[in-house]
Amino acid sequence: MRPSPGLALLLALSVATCSDPATSTEPQKPLVAFLAINAPSTLVVHQHKLISVSGEAKDGEVIYPLPEPPVLASEDPTVVSISQDGVVSALRRGSTRLSIKADGVDTTVAIHVVARVSVALEGLPPWPGRFRAAIGDTLQLVPSFVDEDGLPIDDPPQVTWSSNAPDLASVDSSGLVATHDSGSTEILASTPDGAVAVELQVTDAHAGQPVTVRFANAIRGIGPVTFRPSKGHPVTLGFGESAELAVTSGTLIVNVDGFPKGQAQYDPFRYFVGIIRPGDRLSVFAIGGTTQGFLVGVWPAQRPPVGSDSGLVRMVQGWTGFGVMYLAAFGGGPAGLPAECYFDPMNTSPYYPVPAGYFDVLMIRKYGQHDEVRLHATAVTGQAFTGVITGDSPDTLEILEFRDP
C-alpha cells in the first residue's frame, strides 16, 4: 500500500528537519586556527617547567581546553625532553625546539638551556661570601658550570676574566688574580651562558714575611688527618698530635683530608681561609665529634702579664653539650663568675692566668640537667697553652693541651 501524497510530504519534511544542522541544538565548536604556547624560552640545566597549550580561532576566540590533547615532542631530546603532560626537562646546555601539534595545526617554540656560573678558589668548593687576600698575594680562581641545584656539570666554561679595579687586583686570562693594594674590588667571570662577579677584599697585610702555623688534630676517633695548606707542605697528624710549619705571611688556604662524610651544613668547615700577618703564630685545629669535623683558626691574642708562680691558659670548645666553664683549683668546686658563660662550639676564650701546677676545668651543662664534667690540666710557670675540649658526651669529654710559643 502506497502512502498518500500528503503523508509522503510530511515524512520528507520530518527527515529534512532532523538532519538539518541549522536546526540542531548542539553548539558549533570554533575551528582551531592557531596554537598559543606558554613556555619558557630559557631553562637552567636540570630545571623542570610545565608548559600549557591553548587554541585560537580566526576571530580571536580562545579555545581551552583543546578538543583533543596536543602531541608534544622535542626536536633534540638530549637537550630538552618533554612529557605528554607538558613537563619540560632541561638535560644539558644547548638549544632546540619543541614541536606541538593539535587539531591539524603545527607550531614550534625555541628552548635555550644554559648553566649557572660558579667560581671557587683552586682546591676549595665554592666560597659562600667574599674572597680575602693580602697585598702581594696570588689567588687562582677556578670557574665551573653548575645546574639548577648548584651541582657541577661536566662542561668546562670558556671564561673571559676582568677586574673593575685592576690597580687593586688584576686578573689574567687563566683566572690568576694578583693583588696590589688594599681595598674592595670585583673580579668578573663572563661566559656564553652569563657572568658572575666575585667580591675580593684585599687587606693591608703584606705577603712574603716569616710566620709560623701550628696544625693540630683534636678529634678523637678520627685520623690520621692531613692538612693541606696553600703555603708549605701537607701535614698528617694523629689524634692529639700537632706540628709547626715555617711559612710566609699572606692568604692562607687550608683544606683537610680525613674527616668523615657528614651532613651538608658541615661541609664549609672542612676548609679554612684566613690572612696571616708578618710575625703571626697561628694555630689551625681540627675539632669536632666522631661524625663531623671542623677547621678552626685560633689567632694570636694579647696575653696578660704572667707572674713568677703562674701560667696562662685559653680554651677552645671543640664540640657541643656543655656551655659553662669554670677554672677551679685542683679538686675544688666552681667559685665566682665562670670563665666563659656561653662556651659554645668553636668558641675561643681569652688567656686566663692560673696558678702553676694542677688545676681543674669544670664544664657544666648550660641547659637541662646541670651535669658536671671535671677535666684536669697543668699550668707551667711563665708559659701559655691552648686547651681544646674534645668529645661529645660526659663520658668522652677531655682536654688536650697544646703549648703556645
C-alpha positions as CSV (number, residue, x, y, z in Angstrom):
1,M,0.0,0.0,0.0
2,R,1.5,3.3,-1.1
3,P,1.3,6.3,1.3
4,S,-0.8,9.1,0.3
5,P,0.9,12.2,-1.2
6,G,0.2,14.2,1.9
7,L,1.8,11.6,4.2
8,A,4.9,11.3,2.0
9,L,5.4,15.1,2.1
10,L,5.1,15.1,5.9
11,L,7.7,12.3,6.2
12,A,10.1,14.1,3.9
13,L,9.8,17.3,5.9
14,S,10.4,15.4,9.1
15,V,13.6,13.8,7.8
16,A,14.8,17.1,6.4
17,T,14.2,18.8,9.7
18,C,16.0,16.2,11.8
19,S,19.0,16.2,9.5
20,D,19.4,20.0,9.1
21,P,22.4,21.2,11.1
22,A,20.9,24.7,11.2
23,T,18.2,23.4,13.4
24,S,20.4,21.3,15.8
25,T,20.6,22.3,19.4
26,E,24.3,21.3,19.7
27,P,26.5,24.5,19.7
28,Q,29.2,24.6,17.0
29,K,32.8,24.5,18.3
30,P,35.1,27.0,16.5
31,L,37.9,25.6,14.5
32,V,41.5,26.0,15.8
33,A,43.4,28.4,13.6
34,F,46.4,29.0,15.7
35,L,48.2,27.4,18.8
36,A,49.2,29.6,21.7
37,I,52.1,28.2,23.7
38,N,53.0,29.3,27.2
39,A,56.6,28.0,27.6
40,P,59.9,29.5,29.0
41,S,62.4,30.5,26.3
42,T,65.3,29.7,28.7
43,L,65.9,26.9,31.2
44,V,68.8,26.1,33.5
45,V,70.3,22.6,33.3
46,H,68.1,20.1,35.3
47,Q,65.3,22.6,35.7
48,H,61.7,21.5,35.1
49,K,58.8,23.6,33.8
50,L,55.2,22.9,32.9
51,I,54.0,24.4,29.6
52,S,50.4,25.0,28.5
53,V,48.9,24.9,25.0
54,S,45.7,26.6,24.0
55,G,44.0,27.3,20.7
56,E,42.8,30.4,19.0
57,A,40.1,30.7,16.4
58,K,40.3,33.0,13.4
59,D,38.1,35.5,15.1
60,G,40.4,35.6,18.1
61,E,38.3,33.4,20.4
62,V,40.4,31.4,22.9
63,I,39.9,27.7,22.8
64,Y,40.9,26.0,26.0
65,P,40.9,23.1,26.7
66,L,41.6,21.9,23.2
67,P,39.2,19.4,21.7
68,E,41.9,16.8,21.8
69,P,45.2,16.7,23.8
70,P,48.1,18.2,21.8
71,V,51.0,16.0,20.6
72,L,54.3,17.2,22.1
73,A,57.8,16.4,21.0
74,S,61.4,17.7,21.3
75,E,63.5,18.1,18.2
76,D,66.6,17.2,20.3
77,P,65.6,15.1,23.3
78,T,69.3,15.1,24.5
79,V,68.9,18.8,25.3
80,V,65.3,19.0,26.4
81,S,62.8,16.3,27.0
82,I,59.0,16.8,27.2
83,S,56.3,14.5,28.5
84,Q,52.8,14.4,27.0
85,D,51.7,16.0,30.2
86,G,53.6,19.1,29.2
87,V,56.6,18.8,31.7
88,V,59.8,20.2,30.0
89,S,63.1,19.0,31.5
90,A,66.4,20.6,30.6
91,L,69.1,17.9,30.3
92,R,72.2,19.7,29.0
93,R,73.4,23.0,27.7
94,G,72.2,23.8,24.1
95,S,69.3,24.9,22.0
96,T,66.4,23.0,20.4
97,R,62.7,23.5,19.5
98,L,59.6,21.9,20.9
99,S,57.1,20.7,18.3
100,I,53.3,21.0,19.2
101,K,50.5,19.5,17.0
102,A,46.8,19.8,17.7
103,D,43.6,19.8,15.6
104,G,45.6,19.8,12.3
105,V,47.7,22.8,13.4
106,D,51.5,22.6,13.9
107,T,53.8,25.0,15.6
108,T,57.3,25.1,17.3
109,V,58.9,27.1,20.1
110,A,62.6,27.6,20.8
111,I,64.1,26.5,24.1
112,H,67.6,27.5,25.1
113,V,69.3,25.6,28.0
114,V,72.0,27.4,30.0
115,A,74.1,26.6,33.1
116,R,74.8,28.9,36.0
117,V,78.3,30.1,36.6
118,S,80.3,29.4,39.8
119,V,83.8,30.5,40.8
120,A,85.9,28.9,43.5
121,L,89.4,29.2,44.8
122,E,91.6,26.4,43.5
123,G,91.3,23.3,45.7
124,L,88.2,24.5,47.5
125,P,84.4,24.3,46.9
126,P,82.5,27.5,46.1
127,W,83.2,30.1,48.8
128,P,79.9,31.4,50.4
129,G,81.0,35.1,50.5
130,R,83.7,37.5,49.6
131,F,87.3,36.2,48.9
132,R,90.1,37.6,51.1
133,A,93.7,38.2,50.1
134,A,96.8,40.1,51.3
135,I,98.8,42.6,49.3
136,G,101.2,40.8,47.1
137,D,99.3,37.5,47.0
138,T,98.1,35.5,44.1
139,L,94.8,33.5,44.0
140,Q,93.9,31.0,41.4
141,L,90.2,31.2,40.6
142,V,88.5,28.2,39.0
143,P,85.2,28.6,37.1
144,S,82.7,25.9,36.6
145,F,79.2,25.4,35.3
146,V,76.6,24.3,37.8
147,D,73.0,23.1,37.4
148,E,69.7,24.3,38.9
149,D,70.7,22.8,42.3
150,G,74.2,24.2,42.3
151,L,75.8,20.9,41.5
152,P,78.7,20.9,39.0
153,I,78.2,19.6,35.5
154,D,80.9,18.1,33.3
155,D,81.1,21.0,30.8
156,P,84.1,23.4,31.4
157,P,83.2,27.0,30.6
158,Q,85.0,29.4,28.3
159,V,85.6,32.4,30.5
160,T,86.7,36.0,29.9
161,W,88.1,37.5,33.1
162,S,88.2,41.2,34.1
163,S,88.7,43.3,37.2
164,N,86.8,46.5,37.9
165,A,89.8,47.9,39.9
166,P,93.0,46.5,38.3
167,D,95.1,48.8,40.4
168,L,93.9,46.8,43.5
169,A,93.7,43.4,42.0
170,S,94.4,42.3,38.4
171,V,93.4,39.0,36.7
172,D,94.9,37.3,33.7
173,S,93.3,35.1,31.1
174,S,93.6,32.0,33.2
175,G,91.9,33.4,36.3
176,L,95.0,34.0,38.3
177,V,94.5,37.1,40.5
178,A,97.4,39.2,41.7
179,T,96.8,41.8,44.5
180,H,98.5,45.2,44.5
181,D,96.8,47.4,47.1
182,S,94.2,47.2,49.9
183,G,90.5,47.8,49.2
184,S,87.5,46.0,47.7
185,T,87.0,45.1,44.1
186,E,85.2,42.6,41.9
187,I,86.5,40.0,39.6
188,L,84.1,39.3,36.8
189,A,83.9,35.9,35.1
190,S,82.0,36.1,31.8
191,T,80.8,33.1,29.9
192,P,78.4,32.5,26.9
193,D,75.7,31.5,29.5
194,G,76.1,34.5,31.7
195,A,78.5,36.1,34.2
196,V,79.2,36.1,37.9
197,A,81.0,38.8,39.9
198,V,83.3,37.7,42.7
199,E,83.9,40.2,45.5
200,L,87.5,40.4,46.7
201,Q,88.7,42.1,49.9
202,V,92.4,42.9,49.9
203,T,93.7,43.6,53.4
204,D,96.6,45.8,54.4
205,A,98.6,42.7,55.4
206,H,101.7,42.1,53.2
207,A,102.6,38.7,51.9
208,G,106.0,37.1,52.0
209,Q,107.2,37.7,55.6
210,P,108.1,34.9,58.1
211,V,105.2,33.4,60.1
212,T,104.5,30.1,61.9
213,V,101.4,28.0,61.7
214,R,100.6,25.2,64.0
215,F,98.3,22.4,62.9
216,A,96.7,20.1,65.4
217,N,94.2,17.1,65.3
218,A,91.8,17.2,68.3
219,I,89.1,14.9,67.1
220,R,89.0,11.6,69.0
221,G,88.4,8.6,66.8
222,I,89.3,10.4,63.6
223,G,92.6,10.2,61.9
224,P,95.0,10.5,60.6
225,V,94.0,13.9,59.4
226,T,96.0,15.6,56.6
227,F,96.2,19.4,56.5
228,R,96.9,20.8,53.0
229,P,97.9,24.4,53.3
230,S,98.4,26.8,50.3
231,K,101.8,27.7,51.9
232,G,104.1,24.9,53.0
233,H,103.8,21.2,52.7
234,P,100.9,18.8,53.7
235,V,101.0,17.7,57.3
236,T,99.4,14.4,58.5
237,L,98.6,14.0,62.2
238,G,97.0,11.5,64.5
239,F,94.7,12.4,67.4
240,G,96.4,14.8,69.9
241,E,99.3,15.5,67.7
242,S,100.5,18.9,66.4
243,A,103.2,20.2,64.1
244,E,104.5,23.7,63.3
245,L,105.4,24.9,59.8
246,A,107.5,27.9,59.0
247,V,105.6,29.6,56.2
248,T,105.2,33.2,54.8
249,S,102.5,35.8,55.6
250,G,99.6,36.4,53.3
251,T,96.5,34.5,52.4
252,L,96.4,31.0,54.0
253,I,94.1,28.4,52.5
254,V,93.9,25.1,54.3
255,N,92.0,22.0,53.1
256,V,91.7,18.9,55.2
257,D,91.5,15.2,54.3
258,G,90.4,12.5,56.7
259,F,87.1,14.0,58.0
260,P,84.3,11.5,57.7
261,K,81.5,12.5,55.4
262,G,78.8,14.3,57.4
263,Q,75.8,16.4,56.7
264,A,75.9,19.1,54.1
265,Q,75.8,22.0,56.6
266,Y,79.2,20.9,58.0
267,D,81.0,20.9,54.6
268,P,82.1,24.6,54.7
269,F,84.0,23.9,57.9
270,R,86.3,21.4,56.1
271,Y,88.5,24.2,54.8
272,F,89.9,27.4,56.3
273,V,90.8,30.7,54.6
274,G,92.4,33.5,56.6
275,I,95.1,36.2,56.5
276,I,98.3,35.7,58.5
277,R,100.3,38.8,59.2
278,P,104.1,39.0,59.5
279,G,105.2,37.6,62.8
280,D,102.0,35.7,63.5
281,R,101.9,32.3,65.2
282,L,98.5,31.0,64.0
283,S,97.0,27.7,65.2
284,V,94.6,25.7,63.0
285,F,92.8,23.0,64.8
286,A,90.7,20.1,63.5
287,I,88.0,19.8,66.1
288,G,84.5,18.2,66.3
289,G,82.8,14.9,67.2
290,T,83.3,11.5,65.7
291,T,81.0,12.0,62.7
292,Q,81.7,15.6,61.6
293,G,84.9,17.7,61.6
294,F,85.7,21.4,61.5
295,L,88.7,23.5,60.9
296,V,89.1,26.4,63.4
297,G,91.8,29.1,63.3
298,V,93.0,30.4,66.7
299,W,94.7,33.7,66.2
300,P,97.5,35.2,68.4
301,A,95.9,37.0,71.3
302,Q,97.2,39.7,73.6
303,R,98.5,37.9,76.7
304,P,98.1,39.4,80.2
305,P,101.1,39.7,82.4
306,V,102.1,36.4,84.0
307,G,103.7,36.2,87.4
308,S,106.7,34.0,88.6
309,D,104.3,31.5,90.0
310,S,101.6,31.2,87.3
311,G,100.9,30.3,83.8
312,L,98.4,31.2,81.1
313,V,95.6,29.1,79.6
314,R,93.0,29.8,76.9
315,M,90.3,27.3,76.0
316,V,88.7,26.2,72.7
317,Q,85.4,24.3,72.9
318,G,85.6,21.6,70.3
319,W,82.1,20.1,70.4
320,T,78.5,20.5,71.8
321,G,76.9,19.6,75.0
322,F,78.3,21.8,77.7
323,G,78.1,25.6,77.9
324,V,79.6,27.0,81.2
325,M,83.3,26.7,82.0
326,Y,85.0,27.3,85.3
327,L,88.7,27.3,86.0
328,A,88.9,25.8,89.5
329,A,91.6,24.7,92.0
330,F,92.6,21.1,91.7
331,G,89.7,19.1,93.4
332,G,87.8,22.3,94.2
333,G,84.4,23.5,93.1
334,P,83.3,26.4,91.0
335,A,83.7,29.8,92.6
336,G,82.9,33.3,91.5
337,L,82.0,34.1,87.9
338,P,82.6,31.4,85.3
339,A,85.4,31.9,82.9
340,E,83.1,31.6,79.9
341,C,79.3,31.7,80.4
342,Y,78.5,30.8,76.9
343,F,81.1,28.4,75.8
344,D,79.6,27.2,72.6
345,P,81.2,25.0,69.9
346,M,84.3,26.5,68.3
347,N,84.3,29.4,70.8
348,T,87.8,30.5,72.0
349,S,88.3,32.1,75.4
350,P,90.9,34.9,76.2
351,Y,94.0,34.0,78.1
352,Y,93.5,33.4,81.8
353,P,96.3,33.5,84.4
354,V,96.2,30.4,86.6
355,P,98.5,29.2,89.5
356,A,101.3,27.0,88.4
357,G,100.6,23.3,88.8
358,Y,97.5,21.2,88.6
359,F,94.1,22.9,88.2
360,D,90.6,21.7,87.0
361,V,88.4,22.8,84.2
362,L,84.7,22.3,85.2
363,M,82.2,22.0,82.3
364,I,78.6,22.4,83.4
365,R,75.7,21.9,81.0
366,K,74.0,25.2,80.1
367,Y,70.5,23.8,79.6
368,G,68.5,21.0,81.1
369,Q,70.2,18.9,83.8
370,H,73.3,20.6,85.1
371,D,75.7,17.7,84.6
372,E,79.3,18.5,85.5
373,V,82.4,17.2,83.9
374,R,85.8,17.7,85.6
375,L,88.9,17.8,83.5
376,H,92.5,18.1,84.8
377,A,95.1,20.4,83.3
378,T,98.5,21.6,84.2
379,A,99.9,25.2,84.1
380,V,103.6,25.7,83.7
381,T,105.3,28.8,85.3
382,G,105.7,31.6,82.8
383,Q,104.2,29.5,79.9
384,A,100.9,29.6,78.0
385,F,98.9,26.8,76.4
386,T,95.7,26.4,74.5
387,G,93.4,23.7,75.8
388,V,91.0,22.1,73.4
389,I,87.9,20.5,74.9
390,T,87.1,17.4,72.8
391,G,84.5,14.7,73.0
392,D,80.7,14.7,72.5
393,S,79.3,13.3,75.8
394,P,80.1,13.5,79.5
395,D,82.0,10.2,79.2
396,T,84.2,11.3,76.4
397,L,85.0,14.9,77.3
398,E,88.7,15.6,77.8
399,I,91.2,18.4,77.5
400,L,94.1,18.4,75.1
401,E,97.0,20.7,76.0
402,F,99.0,22.4,73.2
403,R,101.8,24.6,74.4
404,D,101.9,28.1,72.9
405,P,105.3,29.5,72.0
